[in-house]
């Protein structure tokens, strides 16, 4: 099967079956976490649907016909691609329905209704459709209800819950799964992002199934920060303020709030890995740990930990992750977390909280 997208075979099989039966619906919602290939799949599918030479069942274009060349150049008149404008956090109504002055005479709704210019179809893809303004999303309903003949519209969503139910119900939802670590490790090397198999495996382990995350994890500064944070947490008496200082310095270097939030999630992922491995070791279970992590675990003197004290730390990190992902102020969440982890580590023979109450009692939470 010629499908340039590793790890999403079920998506390829689904489209091949639809195309074979000549029952292609006109609207799709590609749903799944960021960085698993939704955009790549949509563009590849569009290339295949528009190609003048190959059958659409190939799910990709021949790359040599006039249509494929236009897609490659980004100038295909029958392919409408909408992305979140740079520096914006919403897709404005203009891109969908045209500017105020030219409403209905430009934008996706207008373009998709025109007769195909090169081939026999029109294809439109909207990336990050979760960020459509309510007006833009509502204006799409008309196209979804009465799609122009031979048109295909693909909406891409990282969070299905954020889609209006009226949109969700009018589209075929195509789920995309997180990629397996082995697939990520292979892709990272195939794409030439690293030559080192060891590094590829290392980033794949922490990428959470996302190729985009894997790419960010190739930043060496992140691993330096990981060492600094875990060096401190593995001490018998960690200094919460020292971690706060290190982490805030690293976050301040990043310009966009979204980048800082993402970096915080990455650091929390490392810390989570540390406590998960500690909890596993205390339970006598084998934890997935690389050499460095094993070193930190040894230094953390596992024999001196009460198993529930380690679980309190693990739960605290999970909770902090949830808060950061829910847009609570990052600095506040992290500072409270480091202080809690430091205190619990210093008193590791006794759990500081009942496990059930970790989520209510952590100071980082009370302060928010
Ligand atoms: Zn072609």
Boltz pocket constraint, residues with backbone or C-beta under 6 A from the ligand:
constraints:
  - pocket:
      binder: B
      contacts: [[A, 47], [A, 50], [A, 51], [A, 52], [A, 53], [A, 54], [A, 61], [A, 62], [A, 63], [A, 64], [A, 65], [A, 66], [A, 67], [A, 68]]
      max_distance: 6.0
